Amino acid sequence: MTHAVRQARPVSRDHSDSSAPRRVVTHVTGALDGVMRVVTVLRARGYVVRDLSVDVREELHSELRATVVVTAQQADLLLERLRRLAVVVDALAEDL
């Protein structure tokens, strides 16, 4: 009988590589069309969205708040992707 030996991985004190819920707040132009572009990115890229709220403003920037489950690196990449959209005025993420 052979036994596979598993080596223990060191415990990381840096939690940036573990997935966690993070709130992403995005301000967009274009009212509902702008919001839909952001939602399309979230869905097309397969982000796990736990909740989503939208405040659509025709005359002002609309706001989209989403809680996504990502690592710190994935959150940075998501922000880069969102900021590349012409409709995005601002996008930021915060740990929950």
Phi and psi in radians as a Rosetta constraint file:
Dihedral C 1 N 2 CA 2 C 2 CIRCULARHARMONIC -1.890 0.35
Dihedral N 2 CA 2 C 2 N 3 CIRCULARHARMONIC 2.541 0.35
Dihedral C 2 N 3 CA 3 C 3 CIRCULARHARMONIC -2.057 0.35
Dihedral N 3 CA 3 C 3 N 4 CIRCULARHARMONIC 2.277 0.35
Dihedral C 3 N 4 CA 4 C 4 CIRCULARHARMONIC -1.348 0.35
Dihedral N 4 CA 4 C 4 N 5 CIRCULARHARMONIC 2.349 0.35
Dihedral C 4 N 5 CA 5 C 5 CIRCULARHARMONIC -1.736 0.35
Dihedral N 5 CA 5 C 5 N 6 CIRCULARHARMONIC 2.177 0.35
Dihedral C 5 N 6 CA 6 C 6 CIRCULARHARMONIC -1.779 0.35
Dihedral N 6 CA 6 C 6 N 7 CIRCULARHARMONIC 2.335 0.35
Dihedral C 6 N 7 CA 7 C 7 CIRCULARHARMONIC -1.599 0.35
Dihedral N 7 CA 7 C 7 N 8 CIRCULARHARMONIC 2.349 0.35
Dihedral C 7 N 8 CA 8 C 8 CIRCULARHARMONIC -1.265 0.35
Dihedral N 8 CA 8 C 8 N 9 CIRCULARHARMONIC 2.371 0.35
Dihedral C 8 N 9 CA 9 C 9 CIRCULARHARMONIC -1.437 0.35
Dihedral N 9 CA 9 C 9 N 10 CIRCULARHARMONIC 2.464 0.35
Dihedral C 9 N 10 CA 10 C 10 CIRCULARHARMONIC -1.113 0.35
Dihedral N 10 CA 10 C 10 N 11 CIRCULARHARMONIC 2.511 0.35
Dihedral C 10 N 11 CA 11 C 11 CIRCULARHARMONIC -1.311 0.35
Dihedral N 11 CA 11 C 11 N 12 CIRCULARHARMONIC 2.201 0.35
Dihedral C 11 N 12 CA 12 C 12 CIRCULARHARMONIC -1.449 0.35
Dihedral N 12 CA 12 C 12 N 13 CIRCULARHARMONIC 2.255 0.35
Dihedral C 12 N 13 CA 13 C 13 CIRCULARHARMONIC -1.462 0.35
Dihedral N 13 CA 13 C 13 N 14 CIRCULARHARMONIC -0.305 0.35
Dihedral C 13 N 14 CA 14 C 14 CIRCULARHARMONIC -1.609 0.35
Dihedral N 14 CA 14 C 14 N 15 CIRCULARHARMONIC 2.003 0.35
Dihedral C 14 N 15 CA 15 C 15 CIRCULARHARMONIC -1.556 0.35
Dihedral N 15 CA 15 C 15 N 16 CIRCULARHARMONIC 0.211 0.35
Dihedral C 15 N 16 CA 16 C 16 CIRCULARHARMONIC -1.195 0.35
Dihedral N 16 CA 16 C 16 N 17 CIRCULARHARMONIC -0.311 0.35
Dihedral C 16 N 17 CA 17 C 17 CIRCULARHARMONIC -1.671 0.35
Dihedral N 17 CA 17 C 17 N 18 CIRCULARHARMONIC 0.063 0.35
Dihedral C 17 N 18 CA 18 C 18 CIRCULARHARMONIC -1.851 0.35
Dihedral N 18 CA 18 C 18 N 19 CIRCULARHARMONIC 2.489 0.35
Dihedral C 18 N 19 CA 19 C 19 CIRCULARHARMONIC -1.244 0.35
Dihedral N 19 CA 19 C 19 N 20 CIRCULARHARMONIC 2.448 0.35
Dihedral C 19 N 20 CA 20 C 20 CIRCULARHARMONIC -2.670 0.35
Dihedral N 20 CA 20 C 20 N 21 CIRCULARHARMONIC 2.712 0.35
Dihedral C 20 N 21 CA 21 C 21 CIRCULARHARMONIC -1.201 0.35
Dihedral N 21 CA 21 C 21 N 22 CIRCULARHARMONIC 2.311 0.35
Dihedral C 21 N 22 CA 22 C 22 CIRCULARHARMONIC -2.318 0.35
Dihedral N 22 CA 22 C 22 N 23 CIRCULARHARMONIC 2.425 0.35
Dihedral C 22 N 23 CA 23 C 23 CIRCULARHARMONIC -1.538 0.35
Dihedral N 23 CA 23 C 23 N 24 CIRCULARHARMONIC 2.256 0.35
Dihedral C 23 N 24 CA 24 C 24 CIRCULARHARMONIC -1.990 0.35
Dihedral N 24 CA 24 C 24 N 25 CIRCULARHARMONIC 2.164 0.35
Dihedral C 24 N 25 CA 25 C 25 CIRCULARHARMONIC -1.987 0.35
Dihedral N 25 CA 25 C 25 N 26 CIRCULARHARMONIC 2.186 0.35
Dihedral C 25 N 26 CA 26 C 26 CIRCULARHARMONIC -2.231 0.35
Dihedral N 26 CA 26 C 26 N 27 CIRCULARHARMONIC 2.305 0.35
Dihedral C 26 N 27 CA 27 C 27 CIRCULARHARMONIC -1.866 0.35
Dihedral N 27 CA 27 C 27 N 28 CIRCULARHARMONIC 2.262 0.35
Dihedral C 27 N 28 CA 28 C 28 CIRCULARHARMONIC -2.303 0.35
Dihedral N 28 CA 28 C 28 N 29 CIRCULARHARMONIC 2.743 0.35
Dihedral C 28 N 29 CA 29 C 29 CIRCULARHARMONIC -1.697 0.35
Dihedral N 29 CA 29 C 29 N 30 CIRCULARHARMONIC 2.984 0.35
Dihedral C 29 N 30 CA 30 C 30 CIRCULARHARMONIC 1.506 0.35
Dihedral N 30 CA 30 C 30 N 31 CIRCULARHARMONIC 0.216 0.35
Dihedral C 30 N 31 CA 31 C 31 CIRCULARHARMONIC 0.918 0.35
Dihedral N 31 CA 31 C 31 N 32 CIRCULARHARMONIC -2.270 0.35
Dihedral C 31 N 32 CA 32 C 32 CIRCULARHARMONIC -1.137 0.35
Dihedral N 32 CA 32 C 32 N 33 CIRCULARHARMONIC -0.613 0.35
Dihedral C 32 N 33 CA 33 C 33 CIRCULARHARMONIC -1.080 0.35
Dihedral N 33 CA 33 C 33 N 34 CIRCULARHARMONIC -0.705 0.35
Dihedral C 33 N 34 CA 34 C 34 CIRCULARHARMONIC -1.128 0.35
Dihedral N 34 CA 34 C 34 N 35 CIRCULARHARMONIC -0.739 0.35
Dihedral C 34 N 35 CA 35 C 35 CIRCULARHARMONIC -1.079 0.35
Dihedral N 35 CA 35 C 35 N 36 CIRCULARHARMONIC -0.749 0.35
Dihedral C 35 N 36 CA 36 C 36 CIRCULARHARMONIC -1.116 0.35
Dihedral N 36 CA 36 C 36 N 37 CIRCULARHARMONIC -0.568 0.35
Dihedral C 36 N 37 CA 37 C 37 CIRCULARHARMONIC -1.131 0.35
Dihedral N 37 CA 37 C 37 N 38 CIRCULARHARMONIC -0.714 0.35
Dihedral C 37 N 38 CA 38 C 38 CIRCULARHARMONIC -1.158 0.35
Dihedral N 38 CA 38 C 38 N 39 CIRCULARHARMONIC -0.788 0.35
Dihedral C 38 N 39 CA 39 C 39 CIRCULARHARMONIC -1.066 0.35
Dihedral N 39 CA 39 C 39 N 40 CIRCULARHARMONIC -0.656 0.35
Dihedral C 39 N 40 CA 40 C 40 CIRCULARHARMONIC -1.089 0.35
Dihedral N 40 CA 40 C 40 N 41 CIRCULARHARMONIC -0.724 0.35
Dihedral C 40 N 41 CA 41 C 41 CIRCULARHARMONIC -1.097 0.35
Dihedral N 41 CA 41 C 41 N 42 CIRCULARHARMONIC -0.801 0.35
Dihedral C 41 N 42 CA 42 C 42 CIRCULARHARMONIC -1.025 0.35
Dihedral N 42 CA 42 C 42 N 43 CIRCULARHARMONIC -0.789 0.35
Dihedral C 42 N 43 CA 43 C 43 CIRCULARHARMONIC -1.267 0.35
Dihedral N 43 CA 43 C 43 N 44 CIRCULARHARMONIC -0.785 0.35
Dihedral C 43 N 44 CA 44 C 44 CIRCULARHARMONIC -1.124 0.35
Dihedral N 44 CA 44 C 44 N 45 CIRCULARHARMONIC -0.582 0.35
Dihedral C 44 N 45 CA 45 C 45 CIRCULARHARMONIC -1.545 0.35
Dihedral N 45 CA 45 C 45 N 46 CIRCULARHARMONIC -0.017 0.35
Dihedral C 45 N 46 CA 46 C 46 CIRCULARHARMONIC 1.307 0.35
Dihedral N 46 CA 46 C 46 N 47 CIRCULARHARMONIC 0.450 0.35
Dihedral C 46 N 47 CA 47 C 47 CIRCULARHARMONIC -1.197 0.35
Dihedral N 47 CA 47 C 47 N 48 CIRCULARHARMONIC 2.473 0.35
Dihedral C 47 N 48 CA 48 C 48 CIRCULARHARMONIC -1.441 0.35
Dihedral N 48 CA 48 C 48 N 49 CIRCULARHARMONIC 1.903 0.35
Dihedral C 48 N 49 CA 49 C 49 CIRCULARHARMONIC -1.802 0.35
Dihedral N 49 CA 49 C 49 N 50 CIRCULARHARMONIC 2.049 0.35
Dihedral C 49 N 50 CA 50 C 50 CIRCULARHARMONIC -1.476 0.35
Dihedral N 50 CA 50 C 50 N 51 CIRCULARHARMONIC -0.664 0.35
Dihedral C 50 N 51 CA 51 C 51 CIRCULARHARMONIC -2.647 0.35
Dihedral N 51 CA 51 C 51 N 52 CIRCULARHARMONIC 2.768 0.35
Dihedral C 51 N 52 CA 52 C 52 CIRCULARHARMONIC -2.590 0.35
Dihedral N 52 CA 52 C 52 N 53 CIRCULARHARMONIC 2.256 0.35
Dihedral C 52 N 53 CA 53 C 53 CIRCULARHARMONIC -2.333 0.35
Dihedral N 53 CA 53 C 53 N 54 CIRCULARHARMONIC 2.570 0.35
Dihedral C 53 N 54 CA 54 C 54 CIRCULARHARMONIC -2.341 0.35
Dihedral N 54 CA 54 C 54 N 55 CIRCULARHARMONIC 2.399 0.35
Dihedral C 54 N 55 CA 55 C 55 CIRCULARHARMONIC -2.117 0.35
Dihedral N 55 CA 55 C 55 N 56 CIRCULARHARMONIC 1.733 0.35
Dihedral C 55 N 56 CA 56 C 56 CIRCULARHARMONIC -1.524 0.35
Dihedral N 56 CA 56 C 56 N 57 CIRCULARHARMONIC 2.217 0.35
Dihedral C 56 N 57 CA 57 C 57 CIRCULARHARMONIC -2.184 0.35
Dihedral N 57 CA 57 C 57 N 58 CIRCULARHARMONIC 2.175 0.35
Dihedral C 57 N 58 CA 58 C 58 CIRCULARHARMONIC -1.264 0.35
Dihedral N 58 CA 58 C 58 N 59 CIRCULARHARMONIC -0.711 0.35
Dihedral C 58 N 59 CA 59 C 59 CIRCULARHARMONIC -1.597 0.35
Dihedral N 59 CA 59 C 59 N 60 CIRCULARHARMONIC -0.430 0.35
Dihedral C 59 N 60 CA 60 C 60 CIRCULARHARMONIC -2.012 0.35
Dihedral N 60 CA 60 C 60 N 61 CIRCULARHARMONIC -3.099 0.35
Dihedral C 60 N 61 CA 61 C 61 CIRCULARHARMONIC -1.240 0.35
Dihedral N 61 CA 61 C 61 N 62 CIRCULARHARMONIC 2.360 0.35
Dihedral C 61 N 62 CA 62 C 62 CIRCULARHARMONIC -1.428 0.35
Dihedral N 62 CA 62 C 62 N 63 CIRCULARHARMONIC 2.698 0.35
Dihedral C 62 N 63 CA 63 C 63 CIRCULARHARMONIC -2.125 0.35
Dihedral N 63 CA 63 C 63 N 64 CIRCULARHARMONIC 2.345 0.35
Dihedral C 63 N 64 CA 64 C 64 CIRCULARHARMONIC -2.124 0.35
Dihedral N 64 CA 64 C 64 N 65 CIRCULARHARMONIC 2.211 0.35
Dihedral C 64 N 65 CA 65 C 65 CIRCULARHARMONIC -2.053 0.35
Dihedral N 65 CA 65 C 65 N 66 CIRCULARHARMONIC 2.218 0.35
Dihedral C 65 N 66 CA 66 C 66 CIRCULARHARMONIC -2.367 0.35
Dihedral N 66 CA 66 C 66 N 67 CIRCULARHARMONIC 2.451 0.35
Dihedral C 66 N 67 CA 67 C 67 CIRCULARHARMONIC -1.768 0.35
Dihedral N 67 CA 67 C 67 N 68 CIRCULARHARMONIC 2.038 0.35
Dihedral C 67 N 68 CA 68 C 68 CIRCULARHARMONIC -2.059 0.35
Dihedral N 68 CA 68 C 68 N 69 CIRCULARHARMONIC 2.609 0.35
Dihedral C 68 N 69 CA 69 C 69 CIRCULARHARMONIC -1.742 0.35
Dihedral N 69 CA 69 C 69 N 70 CIRCULARHARMONIC 1.868 0.35
Dihedral C 69 N 70 CA 70 C 70 CIRCULARHARMONIC -2.589 0.35
Dihedral N 70 CA 70 C 70 N 71 CIRCULARHARMONIC 2.860 0.35
Dihedral C 70 N 71 CA 71 C 71 CIRCULARHARMONIC -1.403 0.35
Dihedral N 71 CA 71 C 71 N 72 CIRCULARHARMONIC 2.996 0.35
Dihedral C 71 N 72 CA 72 C 72 CIRCULARHARMONIC -1.080 0.35
Dihedral N 72 CA 72 C 72 N 73 CIRCULARHARMONIC -0.711 0.35
Dihedral C 72 N 73 CA 73 C 73 CIRCULARHARMONIC -1.136 0.35
Dihedral N 73 CA 73 C 73 N 74 CIRCULARHARMONIC -0.722 0.35
Dihedral C 73 N 74 CA 74 C 74 CIRCULARHARMONIC -1.139 0.35
Dihedral N 74 CA 74 C 74 N 75 CIRCULARHARMONIC -0.624 0.35
Dihedral C 74 N 75 CA 75 C 75 CIRCULARHARMONIC -1.114 0.35
Dihedral N 75 CA 75 C 75 N 76 CIRCULARHARMONIC -0.742 0.35
Dihedral C 75 N 76 CA 76 C 76 CIRCULARHARMONIC -1.080 0.35
Dihedral N 76 CA 76 C 76 N 77 CIRCULARHARMONIC -0.746 0.35
Dihedral C 76 N 77 CA 77 C 77 CIRCULARHARMONIC -1.129 0.35
Dihedral N 77 CA 77 C 77 N 78 CIRCULARHARMONIC -0.718 0.35
Dihedral C 77 N 78 CA 78 C 78 CIRCULARHARMONIC -1.048 0.35
Dihedral N 78 CA 78 C 78 N 79 CIRCULARHARMONIC -0.784 0.35
Dihedral C 78 N 79 CA 79 C 79 CIRCULARHARMONIC -1.074 0.35
Dihedral N 79 CA 79 C 79 N 80 CIRCULARHARMONIC -0.711 0.35
Dihedral C 79 N 80 CA 80 C 80 CIRCULARHARMONIC -1.056 0.35
Dihedral N 80 CA 80 C 80 N 81 CIRCULARHARMONIC -0.781 0.35
Dihedral C 80 N 81 CA 81 C 81 CIRCULARHARMONIC -1.101 0.35
Dihedral N 81 CA 81 C 81 N 82 CIRCULARHARMONIC -0.748 0.35
Dihedral C 81 N 82 CA 82 C 82 CIRCULARHARMONIC -1.151 0.35
Dihedral N 82 CA 82 C 82 N 83 CIRCULARHARMONIC -0.742 0.35
Dihedral C 82 N 83 CA 83 C 83 CIRCULARHARMONIC -1.170 0.35
Dihedral N 83 CA 83 C 83 N 84 CIRCULARHARMONIC -0.332 0.35
Dihedral C 83 N 84 CA 84 C 84 CIRCULARHARMONIC -1.315 0.35
Dihedral N 84 CA 84 C 84 N 85 CIRCULARHARMONIC -0.326 0.35
Dihedral C 84 N 85 CA 85 C 85 CIRCULARHARMONIC -1.257 0.35
Dihedral N 85 CA 85 C 85 N 86 CIRCULARHARMONIC 2.352 0.35
Dihedral C 85 N 86 CA 86 C 86 CIRCULARHARMONIC -1.079 0.35
Dihedral N 86 CA 86 C 86 N 87 CIRCULARHARMONIC -0.499 0.35
Dihedral C 86 N 87 CA 87 C 87 CIRCULARHARMONIC -1.393 0.35
Dihedral N 87 CA 87 C 87 N 88 CIRCULARHARMONIC -0.261 0.35
Dihedral C 87 N 88 CA 88 C 88 CIRCULARHARMONIC -1.461 0.35
Dihedral N 88 CA 88 C 88 N 89 CIRCULARHARMONIC 2.142 0.35
Dihedral C 88 N 89 CA 89 C 89 CIRCULARHARMONIC -1.539 0.35
Dihedral N 89 CA 89 C 89 N 90 CIRCULARHARMONIC -0.705 0.35
Dihedral C 89 N 90 CA 90 C 90 CIRCULARHARMONIC -2.750 0.35
Dihedral N 90 CA 90 C 90 N 91 CIRCULARHARMONIC 2.550 0.35
Dihedral C 90 N 91 CA 91 C 91 CIRCULARHARMONIC -2.549 0.35
Dihedral N 91 CA 91 C 91 N 92 CIRCULARHARMONIC 2.322 0.35
Dihedral C 91 N 92 CA 92 C 92 CIRCULARHARMONIC -2.528 0.35
Dihedral N 92 CA 92 C 92 N 93 CIRCULARHARMONIC 2.760 0.35
Dihedral C 92 N 93 CA 93 C 93 CIRCULARHARMONIC -2.241 0.35
Dihedral N 93 CA 93 C 93 N 94 CIRCULARHARMONIC 2.601 0.35
Dihedral C 93 N 94 CA 94 C 94 CIRCULARHARMONIC -2.451 0.35
Dihedral N 94 CA 94 C 94 N 95 CIRCULARHARMONIC 2.513 0.35
Dihedral C 94 N 95 CA 95 C 95 CIRCULARHARMONIC -1.213 0.35
Dihedral N 95 CA 95 C 95 N 96 CIRCULARHARMONIC 2.581 0.35
